[in-house]
Amino acid sequence: MKPAPFEYFAPATVEEALGYLAEYGYEAKVLAGGQSLIPMMNFRLAQPAVIVDINNIPELGYIRGNNGDLQIGALARHNQVESNPLVARQTPLIFEAMPHIATLQVRNRGTFGGSIAHADPSAELTAISVALEGSFTLRSQRGDRVIPANEFFLGLFTSVLEPDELLIEARFPPLPARSGCALEEVSRRPHDFALVGVAAVITLDQGNRCQDARLVFFSVGDGPVEARQAVGMLNGNELNSELLRLAAETAAKRDVDPGSDIHASAEYRRHLAGVLAYRALEKAYLRSRQ
Amino acid sequence: MSNTVEVAFTVNNIQYVRNVEPRMLLSDFLRHELGLTGTHVGCEHGVCGACTVLFDGQSVRSCLMFAVQANGHEILTIEGLGTIDNLHPIQQSFIEAHGLQCGFCTPGIILTLVPFLESNPDPSEEEIRHAISGNICRCTGYQNIVEAVKLAAEKMSPNT
């Protein structure tokens, strides 16, 4: 099908874009890479009256380090993130995720910020942002606010982003020393939406005990799902395969409650959650010891 | 009808200035306004890859862009890649290696391969399969497409 008619604005500055968002509110949608929005418009699942295209604001396309943090601007495309050495060095989890995100052609156009703002529960970057304790800067004419990733996502395609706000930047703090991370997912075809996926981050203390662990699933609920009971079993303890396996089982049994759909049954998704959580935890643990 | 917007851009090295409705997809603009029907439209939601064109040298889904977004940019479609008497080495290789049957997916695959082979002149089979994994072919089973890409890489290699 074809998109319904809309009014089109292509502002050249962030201020101008914020003006349109303030004026049109819920009527308006921000167009960044468009790799999720335009399919939804083609299907007429989305029929925004106004499109604010931010592709003519090139200064939003940055990826840079700042005091150890990694900052990714709203218009940085997946292919830029994928090939940026700073990303590979500072946030290897993001680097590891990139080949899983859609296809080459979609990554040439889709943006990191757009994936976050879209809040698709099957998007790798939503769970990874939570696992890496990232934060997002949201800007409107009312000012800036910085929201931690674990408070950003509210539910299915829903976040705290207000209609007059533009997601300006994603920011990730450096991982502490003795940290390891890993991403595991299963999808029917390469690049397709994951049936289940999970990101793990483990930080060890000087005595080789688990100082901090995070395990965040995607594609098992309405948004990124933190496995709090599982990581509670790891924190403060010396890690071994047996404990990691128990934690993974707990995650699958108690922390996630996946649904059934045409692609997979809830039972199969729960099974995958346990298997993938174990693989991710073990890999993250091994990497934390390197 | 909504208002039209004036856009100026280059398609296959020809400059166009047109008024388009903002909702017109780039794929439809190329086919219906410019008559460049070599860009095929399969799924219209970014899954099949048939509509792949080069946008400033990078492969993109033309069904997932609006024509207005091409303002000031450069597009290459299959019509601009080679001529009937002077085919691009990738096109020639697809003929020689029997890399197509019905041909519906072929323009999208070939355009995907142009930047891929330029940046990766000696790809492994795995890399080739990865590169074309965003393009669906319902005829060939991909075997001869992969062979065609290997042949194209040889033809394009500066050592031959």
Boltz contact constraints between the chains, C-beta under 6 A:
constraints:
  - contact:
      token1: [A, 3]
      token2: [B, 23]
      max_distance: 6.0
  - contact:
      token1: [A, 5]
      token2: [B, 2]
      max_distance: 6.0
  - contact:
      token1: [A, 5]
      token2: [B, 23]
      max_distance: 6.0
  - contact:
      token1: [A, 8]
      token2: [B, 22]
      max_distance: 6.0
  - contact:
      token1: [A, 8]
      token2: [B, 68]
      max_distance: 6.0
  - contact:
      token1: [A, 34]
      token2: [B, 64]
      max_distance: 6.0
  - contact:
      token1: [A, 35]
      token2: [B, 64]
      max_distance: 6.0
  - contact:
      token1: [A, 38]
      token2: [B, 64]
      max_distance: 6.0
  - contact:
      token1: [A, 39]
      token2: [B, 45]
      max_distance: 6.0
  - contact:
      token1: [A, 39]
      token2: [B, 46]
      max_distance: 6.0
  - contact:
      token1: [A, 42]
      token2: [B, 44]
      max_distance: 6.0
  - contact:
      token1: [A, 42]
      token2: [B, 45]
      max_distance: 6.0
  - contact:
      token1: [A, 103]
      token2: [B, 134]
      max_distance: 6.0
  - contact:
      token1: [A, 104]
      token2: [B, 134]
      max_distance: 6.0
  - contact:
      token1: [A, 105]
      token2: [B, 52]
      max_distance: 6.0
  - contact:
      token1: [A, 105]
      token2: [B, 59]
      max_distance: 6.0
  - contact:
      token1: [A, 105]
      token2: [B, 60]
      max_distance: 6.0
  - contact:
      token1: [A, 105]
      token2: [B, 61]
      max_distance: 6.0
  - contact:
      token1: [A, 105]
      token2: [B, 134]
      max_distance: 6.0
  - contact:
      token1: [A, 108]
      token2: [B, 58]
      max_distance: 6.0
  - contact:
      token1: [A, 108]
      token2: [B, 59]
      max_distance: 6.0
  - contact:
      token1: [A, 108]
      token2: [B, 60]
      max_distance: 6.0
  - contact:
      token1: [A, 109]
      token2: [B, 60]
      max_distance: 6.0
  - contact:
      token1: [A, 190]
      token2: [B, 133]
      max_distance: 6.0
